[in-house]
């Protein structure tokens, strides 16, 4: 199985899950929420490396961009569920 990763700030559609931790990509932010345990074993090391990779990609994108002091976050648009 291929490892899933996001491209920070590039689209509004990417999302991934590591345990109970969710990472969602947006054009103006990367949202990380939930809970995860990094255990002192090989599984914990794998999780820690995945989180580091996501944060490293996010940091690299921020560092190569011209950034304002602070942005105003635009709330996500709610749409009707097309499957109901």
N, CA, C and O atoms as CSV, one atom per row, in Angstrom:
chain,resi,resn,atom,element,x,y,z
A,1,UNK,N,N,0.841,-1.190,0.000
A,1,UNK,CA,C,0.000,0.000,0.000
A,1,UNK,C,C,0.882,1.249,0.000
A,1,UNK,O,O,1.807,1.356,0.806
A,2,UNK,N,N,0.603,2.176,-0.888
A,2,UNK,CA,C,1.382,3.398,-0.975
A,2,UNK,C,C,1.081,4.302,0.207
A,2,UNK,O,O,-0.047,4.367,0.696
A,3,UNK,N,N,2.111,4.993,0.650
A,3,UNK,CA,C,1.942,5.928,1.759
A,3,UNK,C,C,1.221,7.175,1.261
A,3,UNK,O,O,1.585,7.733,0.225
A,4,UNK,N,N,0.216,7.607,1.982
A,4,UNK,CA,C,-0.544,8.790,1.598
A,4,UNK,C,C,0.075,10.013,2.274
A,4,UNK,O,O,0.450,9.967,3.446
A,5,UNK,N,N,0.172,11.083,1.532
A,5,UNK,CA,C,0.726,12.336,2.053
A,5,UNK,C,C,-0.093,13.482,1.461
A,5,UNK,O,O,-0.818,13.285,0.486
A,6,UNK,N,N,0.015,14.651,2.031
A,6,UNK,CA,C,-0.686,15.814,1.491
A,6,UNK,C,C,0.308,16.788,0.887
A,6,UNK,O,O,1.502,16.745,1.183
A,7,UNK,N,N,-0.197,17.657,0.047
A,7,UNK,CA,C,0.573,18.762,-0.528
A,7,UNK,C,C,0.057,20.035,0.122
A,7,UNK,O,O,-0.926,20.611,-0.345
A,8,UNK,N,N,0.708,20.487,1.198
A,8,UNK,CA,C,0.164,21.599,1.992
A,8,UNK,C,C,-0.182,22.839,1.174
A,8,UNK,O,O,0.597,23.295,0.336
A,9,UNK,N,N,-1.371,23.369,1.441
A,9,UNK,CA,C,-1.868,24.629,0.879
A,9,UNK,C,C,-2.099,24.579,-0.630
A,9,UNK,O,O,-2.189,25.630,-1.263
A,10,UNK,N,N,-2.198,23.383,-1.226
A,10,UNK,CA,C,-2.323,23.275,-2.679
A,10,UNK,C,C,-3.747,23.005,-3.150
A,10,UNK,O,O,-4.053,23.222,-4.322
A,11,UNK,N,N,-4.629,22.534,-2.263
A,11,UNK,CA,C,-5.986,22.219,-2.693
A,11,UNK,C,C,-6.908,22.133,-1.487
A,11,UNK,O,O,-6.466,22.253,-0.344
A,12,UNK,N,N,-8.160,21.931,-1.746
A,12,UNK,CA,C,-9.172,21.837,-0.698
A,12,UNK,C,C,-9.702,20.414,-0.561
A,12,UNK,O,O,-10.774,20.207,0.006
A,13,UNK,N,N,-8.969,19.441,-1.069
A,13,UNK,CA,C,-9.548,18.096,-1.129
A,13,UNK,C,C,-8.745,17.018,-0.409
A,13,UNK,O,O,-9.288,15.947,-0.139
A,14,UNK,N,N,-7.498,17.252,-0.093
A,14,UNK,CA,C,-6.690,16.193,0.510
A,14,UNK,C,C,-6.928,16.087,2.010
A,14,UNK,O,O,-7.032,17.086,2.722
A,15,UNK,N,N,-7.007,14.867,2.452
A,15,UNK,CA,C,-7.171,14.579,3.873
A,15,UNK,C,C,-6.529,13.230,4.136
A,15,UNK,O,O,-6.552,12.348,3.278
A,16,UNK,N,N,-5.959,13.068,5.313
A,16,UNK,CA,C,-5.420,11.771,5.671
A,16,UNK,C,C,-5.616,11.522,7.154
A,16,UNK,O,O,-5.829,12.446,7.939
A,17,UNK,N,N,-5.541,10.279,7.508
A,17,UNK,CA,C,-5.761,9.863,8.884
A,17,UNK,C,C,-4.565,9.030,9.338
A,17,UNK,O,O,-4.118,8.120,8.639
A,18,UNK,N,N,-4.057,9.362,10.526
A,18,UNK,CA,C,-3.021,8.569,11.183
A,18,UNK,C,C,-3.597,8.217,12.541
A,18,UNK,O,O,-3.700,9.078,13.415
A,19,UNK,N,N,-3.968,6.972,12.727
A,19,UNK,CA,C,-4.676,6.611,13.953
A,19,UNK,C,C,-5.965,7.401,14.025
A,19,UNK,O,O,-6.761,7.386,13.086
A,20,UNK,N,N,-6.175,8.090,15.132
A,20,UNK,CA,C,-7.359,8.940,15.286
A,20,UNK,C,C,-7.047,10.406,15.001
A,20,UNK,O,O,-7.866,11.280,15.284
A,21,UNK,N,N,-5.876,10.677,14.446
A,21,UNK,CA,C,-5.471,12.032,14.092
A,21,UNK,C,C,-5.826,12.288,12.637
A,21,UNK,O,O,-5.501,11.484,11.763
A,22,UNK,N,N,-6.489,13.405,12.376
A,22,UNK,CA,C,-6.887,13.774,11.024
A,22,UNK,C,C,-6.102,14.999,10.581
A,22,UNK,O,O,-5.947,15.955,11.341
A,23,UNK,N,N,-5.610,14.966,9.355
A,23,UNK,CA,C,-4.917,16.098,8.750
A,23,UNK,C,C,-5.708,16.469,7.504
A,23,UNK,O,O,-5.882,15.651,6.601
A,24,UNK,N,N,-6.187,17.714,7.463
A,24,UNK,CA,C,-6.964,18.192,6.318
A,24,UNK,C,C,-6.240,19.345,5.651
A,24,UNK,O,O,-5.754,20.261,6.315
A,25,UNK,N,N,-6.177,19.289,4.352
A,25,UNK,CA,C,-5.513,20.312,3.562
A,25,UNK,C,C,-6.527,21.352,3.099
A,25,UNK,O,O,-7.642,21.015,2.700
A,26,UNK,N,N,-6.133,22.597,3.158
A,26,UNK,CA,C,-6.926,23.710,2.629
A,26,UNK,C,C,-5.964,24.652,1.909
A,26,UNK,O,O,-4.747,24.503,2.024
A,27,UNK,N,N,-6.490,25.598,1.186
A,27,UNK,CA,C,-5.637,26.566,0.514
A,27,UNK,C,C,-5.015,27.560,1.492
A,27,UNK,O,O,-3.927,28.081,1.248
A,28,UNK,N,N,-5.712,27.821,2.599
A,28,UNK,CA,C,-5.233,28.822,3.553
A,28,UNK,C,C,-4.758,28.240,4.880
A,28,UNK,O,O,-4.324,28.985,5.759
A,29,UNK,N,N,-4.834,26.899,5.041
A,29,UNK,CA,C,-4.405,26.295,6.305
A,29,UNK,C,C,-4.323,24.779,6.159
A,29,UNK,O,O,-4.894,24.186,5.244
A,30,UNK,N,N,-3.605,24.186,7.077
A,30,UNK,CA,C,-3.591,22.739,7.245
A,30,UNK,C,C,-4.146,22.500,8.642
A,30,UNK,O,O,-3.582,22.981,9.626
A,31,UNK,N,N,-5.237,21.768,8.734
A,31,UNK,CA,C,-5.875,21.502,10.021
A,31,UNK,C,C,-5.477,20.118,10.500
A,31,UNK,O,O,-5.553,19.140,9.756
A,32,UNK,N,N,-5.047,20.048,11.767
A,32,UNK,CA,C,-4.676,18.778,12.389
A,32,UNK,C,C,-5.482,18.671,13.670
A,32,UNK,O,O,-5.398,19.532,14.545
A,33,UNK,N,N,-6.266,17.600,13.770
A,33,UNK,CA,C,-7.074,17.441,14.979
A,33,UNK,C,C,-7.274,15.966,15.294
A,33,UNK,O,O,-7.125,15.101,14.431
A,34,UNK,N,N,-7.606,15.708,16.521
A,34,UNK,CA,C,-7.810,14.336,16.968
A,34,UNK,C,C,-6.795,13.955,18.024
A,34,UNK,O,O,-6.246,14.811,18.718
A,35,UNK,N,N,-6.559,12.685,18.137
A,35,UNK,CA,C,-5.673,12.167,19.164
A,35,UNK,C,C,-4.853,11.016,18.602
A,35,UNK,O,O,-5.333,10.231,17.784
A,36,UNK,N,N,-3.624,10.929,19.050
A,36,UNK,CA,C,-2.769,9.816,18.624
A,36,UNK,C,C,-1.770,9.530,19.735
A,36,UNK,O,O,-1.306,10.443,20.418
A,37,UNK,N,N,-1.450,8.279,19.906
A,37,UNK,CA,C,-0.414,7.873,20.842
A,37,UNK,C,C,0.823,7.472,20.050
A,37,UNK,O,O,0.747,6.648,19.139
A,38,UNK,N,N,1.953,8.057,20.402
A,38,UNK,CA,C,3.223,7.647,19.824
A,38,UNK,C,C,3.881,6.752,20.868
A,38,UNK,O,O,4.432,7.222,21.863
A,39,UNK,N,N,3.804,5.457,20.609
A,39,UNK,CA,C,4.306,4.473,21.562
A,39,UNK,C,C,5.809,4.264,21.367
A,39,UNK,O,O,6.362,4.535,20.301
A,40,UNK,N,N,6.442,3.782,22.415
A,40,UNK,CA,C,7.886,3.562,22.366
A,40,UNK,C,C,8.182,2.182,21.766
A,40,UNK,O,O,8.653,1.271,22.446
A,41,UNK,N,N,7.889,2.067,20.478
A,41,UNK,CA,C,8.113,0.828,19.742
A,41,UNK,C,C,8.211,1.178,18.255
A,41,UNK,O,O,8.169,2.352,17.888
A,42,UNK,N,N,8.340,0.164,17.409
A,42,UNK,CA,C,8.485,0.417,15.969
A,42,UNK,C,C,7.247,1.073,15.379
A,42,UNK,O,O,7.354,1.911,14.483
A,43,UNK,N,N,6.073,0.697,15.876
A,43,UNK,CA,C,4.840,1.337,15.395
A,43,UNK,C,C,4.837,2.821,15.745
A,43,UNK,O,O,4.447,3.649,14.923
A,44,UNK,N,N,5.265,3.161,16.945
A,44,UNK,CA,C,5.349,4.566,17.356
A,44,UNK,C,C,6.350,5.342,16.518
A,44,UNK,O,O,6.118,6.502,16.177
A,45,UNK,N,N,7.465,4.700,16.186
A,45,UNK,CA,C,8.477,5.340,15.341
A,45,UNK,C,C,7.902,5.641,13.963
A,45,UNK,O,O,8.149,6.712,13.410
A,46,UNK,N,N,7.143,4.713,13.410
A,46,UNK,CA,C,6.508,4.918,12.100
A,46,UNK,C,C,5.549,6.101,12.149
A,46,UNK,O,O,5.546,6.945,11.253
A,47,UNK,N,N,4.740,6.158,13.195
A,47,UNK,CA,C,3.793,7.271,13.347
A,47,UNK,C,C,4.530,8.595,13.484
A,47,UNK,O,O,4.158,9.580,12.847
A,48,UNK,N,N,5.573,8.627,14.311
A,48,UNK,CA,C,6.343,9.856,14.508
A,48,UNK,C,C,6.960,10.329,13.197
A,48,UNK,O,O,6.990,11.528,12.919
A,49,UNK,N,N,7.449,9.398,12.399
A,49,UNK,CA,C,8.034,9.772,11.098
A,49,UNK,C,C,6.978,10.324,10.144
A,49,UNK,O,O,7.251,11.265,9.399
A,50,UNK,N,N,5.771,9.746,10.160
A,50,UNK,CA,C,4.687,10.257,9.307
A,50,UNK,C,C,4.327,11.689,9.704
A,50,UNK,O,O,4.168,12.556,8.845
A,51,UNK,N,N,4.200,11.928,10.998
A,51,UNK,CA,C,3.870,13.282,11.464
A,51,UNK,C,C,4.972,14.267,11.101
A,51,UNK,O,O,4.695,15.386,10.669
A,52,UNK,N,N,6.219,13.849,11.275
A,52,UNK,CA,C,7.351,14.719,10.941
A,52,UNK,C,C,7.345,15.063,9.458
A,52,UNK,O,O,7.591,16.209,9.083
A,53,UNK,N,N,7.065,14.079,8.618
A,53,UNK,CA,C,7.037,14.341,7.172
A,53,UNK,C,C,5.957,15.363,6.818
A,53,UNK,O,O,6.198,16.275,6.027
A,54,UNK,N,N,4.778,15.212,7.400
A,54,UNK,CA,C,3.696,16.169,7.146
A,54,UNK,C,C,4.099,17.568,7.607
A,54,UNK,O,O,3.896,18.541,6.882
A,55,UNK,N,N,4.665,17.672,8.803
A,55,UNK,CA,C,5.077,18.980,9.321
A,55,UNK,C,C,6.246,19.552,8.539
A,55,UNK,O,O,6.297,20.761,8.315
A,56,UNK,N,N,7.195,18.708,8.113
A,56,UNK,CA,C,8.311,19.186,7.301
A,56,UNK,C,C,7.828,19.750,5.969
A,56,UNK,O,O,8.314,20.792,5.530
A,57,UNK,N,N,6.873,19.073,5.317
A,57,UNK,CA,C,6.317,19.577,4.063
A,57,UNK,C,C,5.591,20.904,4.271
A,57,UNK,O,O,5.703,21.819,3.456
A,58,UNK,N,N,4.847,20.994,5.367
A,58,UNK,CA,C,4.116,22.226,5.686
A,58,UNK,C,C,5.088,23.363,5.957
A,58,UNK,O,O,4.909,24.469,5.447
A,59,UNK,N,N,6.107,23.099,6.752
A,59,UNK,CA,C,7.111,24.111,7.063
A,59,UNK,C,C,7.847,24.569,5.810
A,59,UNK,O,O,8.072,25.767,5.638
A,60,UNK,N,N,8.223,23.654,4.942
A,60,UNK,CA,C,8.933,24.009,3.708
A,60,UNK,C,C,8.078,24.917,2.829
A,60,UNK,O,O,8.576,25.890,2.263
A,61,UNK,N,N,6.797,24.596,2.717
A,61,UNK,CA,C,5.906,25.433,1.909
A,61,UNK,C,C,5.769,26.832,2.516
A,61,UNK,O,O,5.783,27.824,1.788
A,62,UNK,N,N,5.640,26.917,3.824
A,62,UNK,CA,C,5.555,28.220,4.490
A,62,UNK,C,C,6.838,29.025,4.309
A,62,UNK,O,O,6.786,30.231,4.066
A,63,UNK,N,N,7.973,28.373,4.425
A,63,UNK,CA,C,9.260,29.075,4.329
A,63,UNK,C,C,9.540,29.592,2.920
A,63,UNK,O,O,10.249,30.588,2.772
A,64,UNK,N,N,9.009,28.950,1.886
A,64,UNK,CA,C,9.278,29.420,0.523
A,64,UNK,C,C,8.222,30.411,0.029
A,64,UNK,O,O,8.292,30.873,-1.110
A,65,UNK,N,N,7.261,30.735,0.865
A,65,UNK,CA,C,6.187,31.651,0.482
A,65,UNK,C,C,6.392,33.020,1.108
A,65,UNK,O,O,6.998,33.154,2.171
A,66,UNK,N,N,5.872,34.034,0.425
A,66,UNK,CA,C,5.825,35.367,1.008
A,66,UNK,C,C,4.555,35.421,1.850
A,66,UNK,O,O,3.447,35.315,1.324
A,67,UNK,N,N,4.723,35.586,3.151
A,67,UNK,CA,C,3.594,35.450,4.072
A,67,UNK,C,C,3.158,36.781,4.671
A,67,UNK,O,O,3.997,37.625,4.985
A,68,UNK,N,N,1.858,36.972,4.830
A,68,UNK,CA,C,1.371,38.129,5.581
A,68,UNK,C,C,1.568,37.866,7.075
A,68,UNK,O,O,1.871,36.743,7.477
A,69,UNK,N,N,1.397,38.879,7.873
A,69,UNK,CA,C,1.502,38.703,9.332
A,69,UNK,C,C,0.433,37.750,9.849
A,69,UNK,O,O,0.717,36.884,10.677
A,70,UNK,N,N,-0.793,37.906,9.365
A,70,UNK,CA,C,-1.900,37.053,9.807
A,70,UNK,C,C,-2.984,37.097,8.742
A,70,UNK,O,O,-3.215,38.132,8.116
A,71,UNK,N,N,-3.646,35.962,8.544
A,71,UNK,CA,C,-4.746,35.929,7.584
A,71,UNK,C,C,-6.070,35.819,8.330
A,71,UNK,O,O,-6.116,35.392,9.484
A,72,UNK,N,N,-7.124,36.204,7.663
A,72,UNK,CA,C,-8.476,35.995,8.192
A,72,UNK,C,C,-8.972,34.681,7.616
A,72,UNK,O,O,-9.074,34.534,6.398
A,73,UNK,N,N,-9.280,33.730,8.476
A,73,UNK,CA,C,-9.743,32.428,8.006
A,73,UNK,C,C,-11.171,32.529,7.507
A,73,UNK,O,O,-12.043,33.069,8.188
A,74,UNK,N,N,-11.401,32.011,6.322
A,74,UNK,CA,C,-12.725,31.994,5.724
A,74,UNK,C,C,-13.376,30.671,6.108
A,74,UNK,O,O,-12.803,29.610,5.859
A,75,UNK,N,N,-14.568,30.715,6.714
A,75,UNK,CA,C,-15.224,29.459,7.081
A,75,UNK,C,C,-15.515,28.603,5.856
A,75,UNK,O,O,-15.776,29.121,4.770
A,76,UNK,N,N,-15.466,27.311,6.041
A,76,UNK,CA,C,-15.774,26.387,4.947
A,76,UNK,C,C,-17.234,26.540,4.551
A,76,UNK,O,O,-18.096,26.782,5.397
A,77,UNK,N,N,-17.502,26.398,3.265
A,77,UNK,CA,C,-18.863,26.487,2.759
A,77,UNK,C,C,-19.571,25.155,2.997
A,77,UNK,O,O,-19.023,24.096,2.689
A,78,UNK,N,N,-20.763,25.205,3.532
A,78,UNK,CA,C,-21.564,24.001,3.747
A,78,UNK,C,C,-22.437,23.781,2.526
A,78,UNK,O,O,-23.121,24.691,2.057
A,79,UNK,N,N,-22.402,22.554,2.020
A,79,UNK,CA,C,-23.216,22.224,0.859
A,79,UNK,C,C,-24.120,21.046,1.207
A,79,UNK,O,O,-23.810,20.255,2.098
A,80,UNK,N,N,-25.240,20.938,0.493
A,80,UNK,CA,C,-26.152,19.812,0.703
A,80,UNK,C,C,-25.483,18.516,0.283
A,80,UNK,O,O,-24.712,18.487,-0.676
A,81,UNK,N,N,-25.778,17.455,0.999
A,81,UNK,CA,C,-25.260,16.138,0.679
A,81,UNK,C,C,-25.957,15.630,-0.584
A,81,UNK,O,O,-27.177,15.468,-0.576
A,82,UNK,N,N,-25.229,15.379,-1.656
A,82,UNK,CA,C,-25.867,14.945,-2.902
A,82,UNK,C,C,-26.361,13.494,-2.838
A,82,UNK,O,O,-27.051,13.042,-3.752
A,83,UNK,N,N,-26.022,12.772,-1.790
A,83,UNK,CA,C,-26.380,11.357,-1.682
A,83,UNK,C,C,-27.612,11.119,-0.816
A,83,UNK,O,O,-27.995,9.971,-0.588
A,84,UNK,N,N,-28.237,12.194,-0.329
A,84,UNK,CA,C,-29.446,12.013,0.496
A,84,UNK,C,C,-30.681,12.436,-0.243
A,84,UNK,O,O,-31.784,12.352,0.298
